[in-house]
């Protein structure tokens, strides 16, 4: 396959009058890659190194979630994961996609799971890494260390605070290079980015929006979508104990744990992540549907 670059894969779509920026590559069954919510994040920053591998097997679509990267942020009248899930459904309509498989990281996992709750017929399988939404903390303090560092950066977006936040994302701090911090700082300090990120995170704590929101984890037992959970044992953003809560309640579920790995499973354990996810997503349907009964 020809090398995939930012420019060669970049496309934009109009969904209900708002811009949706995406990276698209490959052919076949549609696969959506949904990124997390950290400062300066985008589909490209989250999945650029995984995109070529998935594009060998799927029509792979990695959108910038609403309010991130090149995608517009709609007015938030619901908590963000629900609002974003509705926008992803709109993007699927725009692309003529009735159903797809999804890979979601962190916030992207929550968005994919909310989409499966709203429109189960549109989500064939879910692979979720360190996902929010479907689990709650059992033992670790709330908010987690990762969230504390995120809030500190949003309050005062300095390079030192970006480094402190990124340190909570990975187990191997040798992966934290000046190039990585420079890229994240550049993206995070683009005009309007910090304000949009504050609105996105704030929606999940907004009293009026939370009052009309039914937490996703309370509906986990009713999920019909075969789900693979992937978790870094050293995750300091959404700690590992949350994996076991979700595994206990999701009816059709598998859990794969990575030692010496933090929140960015797709980065720290790239090859193993791709192998496990591809096996799950390409497995015969009957095998996937039966997998959860032994979990």
Secondary structure, 3 states (H helix, E strand, C coil): CCCCCHHHHEEEEEECCEEEEEEEECCCCEEEEECCCCCCCCHHHHHHHHHHHHHCCCEEEEECCCCCCCCCCCCCCCCHHHHHHHHHHHHHHHHCCCCEEEEEECHHHHHHHHHHHHCHHHEEEEEEECCCCCCCCCCCCCCCHHHHHHHHHHHCCCHHHHHHHHHCCCCCHHHCCHHHHHHHHHHHCCCCHHHHHHHHHHHCCCHHHHHCCCCHHHHHHHCCCEEEEEEECCCCCCCCHHHHHHHHHCCCEEEEEECCCCCCHHHHCHHHHHHHHHHHHHCCHHHHHHHHHHC
